Structure formats: structure tokens, C-alpha cells
């Protein structure tokens, strides 16, 4: 079970509910079955394409972000390390 994936699925379902879309309707719109979405939510595992389809249905898109924030150029300049990047 992947906690981050499970959290993403739960967030998408909650976002849909805030928009007045039930979990079953969200699944249908994304090309999934309600049972399939429920199982994916419980397992914390889903195809990336299905996750992207769910996100699209609630007006979101999947993105990747660095795990650690990257230092800004300003911080590098202040540290005298700008040209060592």
C-alpha cells in the first residue's frame, strides 16, 4: 500500500465531493468503475493514467515536484555559490 498514492486518490474524491460529484460519478466520468475506484482507494494503488483521468475530471492535473526545495539564485548569490551551480 502506498500512502502517498492513497492520499492522492482520497484528495481527488474529496475534491469531487466539494464539486457535488459522487465517488461513483467521478469514477464513471474518468472511465473507471465505482468498485475499481473504491478498491484502488483502499489499496493505495492505481494506474498513473487513471489517476490523471480522475484529476482531469475535477479540474486538476498531475505534476511532479522536487522532494527537497531547490535553493534560489538569491540564496546562492548571498552564499557566494552562484557560479558553482
C-alpha positions as CSV (number, residue, x, y, z in Angstrom):
1,X,0.0,0.0,0.0
2,X,1.3,3.4,-1.0
3,X,0.3,6.1,1.5
4,X,1.1,9.0,-1.0
5,X,-1.0,7.4,-3.7
6,X,-3.8,6.6,-1.3
7,X,-3.7,10.3,-0.2
8,X,-3.9,11.5,-3.8
9,X,-6.9,9.3,-4.5
10,X,-8.6,10.5,-1.4
11,X,-7.9,14.1,-2.2
12,X,-9.4,13.7,-5.7
13,X,-12.5,12.0,-4.3
14,X,-12.9,14.8,-1.7
15,X,-12.4,17.5,-4.3
16,X,-15.1,15.8,-6.4
17,X,-17.5,15.8,-3.5
18,X,-16.8,19.5,-2.9
19,X,-17.9,20.0,-6.5
20,X,-21.1,17.9,-6.0
21,X,-19.7,14.8,-7.7
22,X,-20.1,11.5,-6.0
23,X,-17.3,9.0,-6.0
24,X,-19.2,6.7,-8.3
25,X,-19.9,9.5,-10.7
26,X,-16.2,10.6,-10.6
27,X,-15.2,7.0,-11.4
28,X,-17.7,6.8,-14.3
29,X,-16.5,10.1,-15.8
30,X,-12.9,9.0,-15.6
31,X,-13.6,5.7,-17.3
32,X,-13.4,3.6,-14.2
33,X,-15.9,1.5,-12.3
34,X,-17.1,2.6,-8.9
35,X,-15.8,-0.7,-7.5
36,X,-12.5,-0.3,-9.2
37,X,-12.0,3.2,-7.7
38,X,-13.1,2.0,-4.3
39,X,-10.6,-0.8,-4.4
40,X,-7.8,1.5,-5.7
41,X,-8.5,3.8,-2.8
42,X,-8.3,1.0,-0.3
43,X,-5.1,-0.4,-1.8
44,X,-3.4,2.9,-2.4
45,X,-2.5,1.7,-5.9
46,X,-3.8,2.9,-9.2
47,X,-2.5,3.3,-12.8
48,X,-1.0,6.7,-13.5
49,X,-3.4,7.1,-16.5
50,X,-6.4,6.5,-14.2
51,X,-5.1,9.0,-11.6
52,X,-4.6,11.6,-14.4
53,X,-8.1,10.9,-15.7
54,X,-9.6,11.4,-12.2
55,X,-7.6,14.6,-11.7
56,X,-8.9,16.0,-15.1
57,X,-12.5,15.4,-14.1
58,X,-12.1,17.7,-11.1
59,X,-10.1,20.4,-13.0
60,X,-6.7,19.3,-11.7
61,X,-3.6,17.9,-13.4
62,X,-0.8,15.7,-12.1
63,X,2.6,17.3,-11.6
64,X,5.9,16.3,-10.1
65,X,7.8,18.5,-7.7
66,X,11.2,18.2,-6.1
67,X,11.3,16.3,-2.9
68,X,13.6,19.0,-1.4
69,X,13.1,22.7,-2.2
70,X,15.9,23.9,-4.5
71,X,17.9,26.9,-3.3
72,X,17.1,30.1,-5.1
73,X,19.6,32.0,-7.1
74,X,19.3,34.8,-4.5
75,X,20.4,32.4,-1.7
76,X,23.2,31.2,-3.9
77,X,24.4,34.7,-4.5
78,X,24.3,35.6,-0.8
79,X,26.3,32.4,-0.1
80,X,28.8,33.2,-2.8
81,X,28.0,30.0,-4.6
82,X,26.1,31.2,-7.6
83,X,28.7,30.2,-10.2
84,X,29.2,26.8,-8.6
85,X,25.6,25.8,-9.6
